Amino acid sequence: MLRPARCLAPRLPLRQWLHATDTAQGQTIRVLHWNLLADCLAKSSSLLSLRRGFRCEADVLLWERRREHLKQEILQHDADILGLCEVDHFEDFLEPELSRAGFQGTFKRKRSPAKDGVAVFWKADRFEEGVRRAIFLEYGRHRTKGAQVAVLQRLWPRDRLSGKGIVVCVAHLRASADDGFRMQQASSLMSALKDFSRDDEQVILADVNSIQGADTNEAEIMNVYDYFSACGLRCVYTSIGRQHGCRIPSYTTWAGWASGDFKATCDHIFVSQGVHAKAVLDVPNAEDLERGFPERLPNALFPSDHMSLVADLVIPDTARAAQLA
C-alpha cells in the first residue's frame, strides 16, 4: 500500500548576496534596515472588514508570535548597526532582547497620536555612543499632528585607530502623502544631517514611502530617491546592482492587503560618497514568493510586510588615526 505523499510546509525563498566588483580599504561594518510592521498596525482583514487589513490568518499577526520571528530575523544577519522603523515595543521587547545580544540603542516615537517610531541599535563592543539628535519632519512650519521622526546618531569605533566616526540616520517618511510632501520632509532631513554630520561619513537607513521609478535623467527629480541622489547620496543596492547588470531590489514591500497587493521598492540604504558598498543581500525571488505565499507579506514565516535590507560597507581610514597617535 502506497503511503500518501507528505505535504511539505512552505519555506521562505532563499536570499542571495551580491558582491561589489571593486574593493576598498577601511573598516568593514554590516548594517541592517527594516520596517518591522508596528504591532498597532498589524491587523487582519478577518477582524476588520473585507477591504481593510492583511489577508493572512489573524493568528499570524499576534504579537506573541511575531516578536520571536522579528528577533530571529534581526539577529540572524549578525549586523553591527540596526535601523528599525515602525517600532512600538522598544522598552518592553526590543531594548531588553537586543541588549542581551550585545546591542545598545535609542528610540524616538512619532508625535502623538502615533504610537510607533524609529530606533537605532549598535554593537556595544564595536562602537562607542556619540551625540544624537532627533527631529520631527513637519509639514512646512506648522506643528504636524502625528509627525514622522528621524534619529541621527554619531558612533565612534571602540578602537579609534581602525576607522573614523560615522553618523547613522534612521528615518521613516509619511505614507499617506504625495511625493511633494515627502520631498519636503527629505529636504528637512538633509539640512539637519548636513549640520549634524560635520563632514563625517553618513549611513541613511530609511523607509521613504516613495516608489522608486525607472532610471531617469539625473537632472530630473521625481521622488525622494531622486532627491537623495541629487544631494550626493548613493543607494548601495543600486550601486552594486549596476555592477552586475541588474536592478535590485525588485521590491522591498509586498503587502498582502485584503483589497489587493501593494508591491514597491520603498526602503533604501543610502551612504555618503566616501563609504564603499562591499556587498548587499538581495530580497527573495519575486516569482518564488508569489508562488509559495498567496497571502504575500506578512505570512506565517515572515512577520512584516517589508523585507529587511542588509549591506556590508567599508568606512575609509582617515588622518584621524595619525592625529590620535
N, C-alpha and C positions, 0 to 999 in steps of 0.2 A: 504494500500500500504506500503510495507516494505521500510524503508529508507536505502540507501546504507551505508555499513559499513564505518566508518571514518578511513582514513589511518593515523596511528599514526607515528609521526616523530621518527626517531631512537634516542636512548639515549646512552650515553657512559655507558658501563658496570660498575657496582659498584666495588669499591676497598675495600679491607679488611685489617684491622690492625692485625698483628701478634705480640704477646707479649712474652717477654723472660720468661722462666720458673724460673729464679732466680732473685734476687733483689740486689740492691746496694744502699749505702747511698752517698749523694752528691747533687750537683746542677744539676737539670734536664733542658736540653735545647732541642729545636726542630730545626733540620736543614733540609734544602731543597736543592737538587741539580737538575739542569735542563739545558739541551741543548735546547735553545729556538727556533732554526732554524732561522738563521740570515735572515733579510729581503732581503739582497742582494743575498741570495741563494735560496729563496722561489720562484721558477719558475715553471710554469705549462707546461706540455708537449704540450698543445694546442698552446702555444705561442713559443715553441722552435722547436721540431720535434717529431716524433712518438717514438723515443728511448731515449729522454732526458727529464728531468723534472719530476714533480709529476703528477700522473694521475687524481688527484682531479680537480674539476672545477676551472678555473682561478680566479674567484671572491673570492674563499675561501682563496686565498693566498694574497689578497690585505692587505697592512699594516694597513689601516684604520679599517679593520675588525679584523685582527689577534691581534692587540695590545690590544683590550678590552678582548679577550679571554686569552691572556697571563697574563694580570693584574689580572683577575679573578682567574686563576689557581694558581698564586703565592700567592695571599692574602688569599684565602680560607683555606689554611692549617695552618695559624697563626704560621708560623715559626719564630724563633728568629734570625737565620742566614741563608742567602741565598747564594748559589754558582751557578752562571749562566754562561753558555758558549754560544758562537755564538751571542754575544751582539753587535749590530751595531746601536742601538738607545739609547745610555746611556744618553747623555746630553739633548736630546730633548724629551725623554719619561720616561725611567726607573727611572732616578735620581729624577726628579720632582714628578712623581707619587708615588714612594715609599717613598720619603721624606714626602709627605702628610700623608702617612700611618705610620710614626714614624721611618723610617729607615734612616740610614746613610750608605754611600757606597763609593767604589772606583772602578776604571776601568783601564784596560790596554789593548791597542789594539795590535794585532799581528803586526809584521813588514810588511811594505809596500811590495807588493801592496795589501795585505789582508785588508779588511775593517772592520772585526769584531774582537772581543777579549773576555776577561773574566772579570767578575765583582763579587765582594763580598759585601753583604749588611748585616747589623746587626741592631737589635732594639736599638735605641739610649737610651732608658730608662733602658735597661738591661746591656749594655756593654759600656765601655769607650775605645776609639780608642787608640791602641798602635802603635808601629813602624810597617812599612810594607816593603816588598821587592818584586820587580817584576823581573823575569828572563826570558830571551829568551831561548828556548830549541833548541839549534843549532844542526847542523849536523857536528859532530866532532868538530874541532877547527875552522871551517870556518864560516864566517858570512852568515847565511842562509836567502835567499830571502823568504819573507812571513813566517818567523819563528813563530812557536807556542809560547805561552807565559803562564806563571803561576804567580799567585799573592799569596804571603804569608803575612797574616795579623795577628798580635797579638792583642787579645782582652782581656780586664780586666772587670770582673763583677763590676757593679756600687757599689754594696756592697761587698767590698773585703773580708769580713769575710765569705761570703756564698760559696766561691769556689776559685780555683786557676785560673790563666790566661791560655788561650788556644791559639794555633796557628791554624788558618784556612788556608788551601791551596786550591785554585781553579785552576784546570788545564784542558787543552784540548790538547791531543796528536794528531799527524798528522794522517789523514785518508788515504791519498794517499801514503802509505809507507808500508814496511813489518815490522814484529814484531821485527826484529833485530834493525831497526832504532828506533822504538818506545821504546824498552827497553833501548837504549842509551839515549833517552830523559828522560825516567823514572829514570835512574841512575843519570843524572844531577840534576833532581828534588829532589831525595832523598839526594844527597850530600848537596844541598842548604838548604833543610828542616832540616837536622841534624845540620848544622851550625847555622841556624836561631833560632831553637826552644829552644835551651839551656835547654833541658830536660823538657820543658813544654809539656803538652799533646797536641796531634795533631788530627785534623779532616781534611781529604782529600776528597774533592768533585770533582770528575773527570769523564770526558768522555775520556777513554783511547783508544778508537777506536781499541781495541784488543779483539777479540772474546774469551770469557771465555769458555774453553772446559770442558770436563768431569773431575771430580776429578782425579788428577794424583799423582804419588809418590811425596812426599814433596821435595825430593832431585832433582826432575826434573823440570827445569824452562823452560816452553814452550812459555809463553806470559807475558804481563805486569801484569796481575792479579797474576800469579805465582811469579813474581819478587817482587811485593809489599808484598806478603805474606811472601816470604823468608827474606824480610827486617824487619819483625816483625809486620807489619800492619795487621789488621783484617778487613774483609769486614762484615759490620753489618748485611746485608741481609743474607749472607751465615751462619753467626753465629746463628741467630735466626731460619733460615730455618732448620738447622740441629737439633735444639732442638725440632722441630715439625715433623721431619722425612720427610722433603720435600726440594726441591731445588728452591729457589726464588732469584730474579725474573726470570720468564721463558723467558723474553725478556725485553729490555729497549728501543729498537728502532724497529719499524716495518714500514719501509719506503715503501710507495706505488709508486715506480718509474714506468714510462711508460714501461721500459724494464722488469719489474718484481718486486717481493717483496725482500726486504732485512730485515731479522729478526735476531736480535742478542742481546746479553747482553754485552753492551759496557760501560755502566755507572755504577759507584760504589760510595759508601760512605765507605771509609776506616778510621779506627781510630787506635791510638796507644794503647798499651797494658793496660794502666791504665783507659781507657774510657770504660764504661759499655753500651752495647746496650740494651735499655729498650723495644723498640717496633719499627716496621717498617711498612710502608704502601705498601702493595703489588700492583703490576700492575693489570689492569683488566684481567679477564679470557680470555685466548687467543681464545678459541672457540667462546665466545660471541663477541669479537671484530671482528673476521673473518666473523662471520655470519651477523653482523649488518653493517659492513663497508667494502664493497668490494674494496674501494679505499685505505683502511688501513689508515696510517697516512702520512701527516696531512689530516684532513677532516673538514666538516662544524662545528663540535663541538669541535675539539681539534686542536690547532694551530701549533703544532710541529710534526716532525717525531720521536721525542723521548718522552718518558714518564718521568714525574717528579718522583724523589725519595725523600721520606720523612722519617725521623727517629727521635725518641726520644732517647737522650743519657744522661748518668749520668756522670758528671765530679766529681771525688772524691775530698772530702775535704782533705786538707793537713796541714802541720805545718805552712803554710803561715799565717793562721789566728792568731796563737799564736804569731808569730813574729810581726804582726801588732798591737796586743793588747797593 
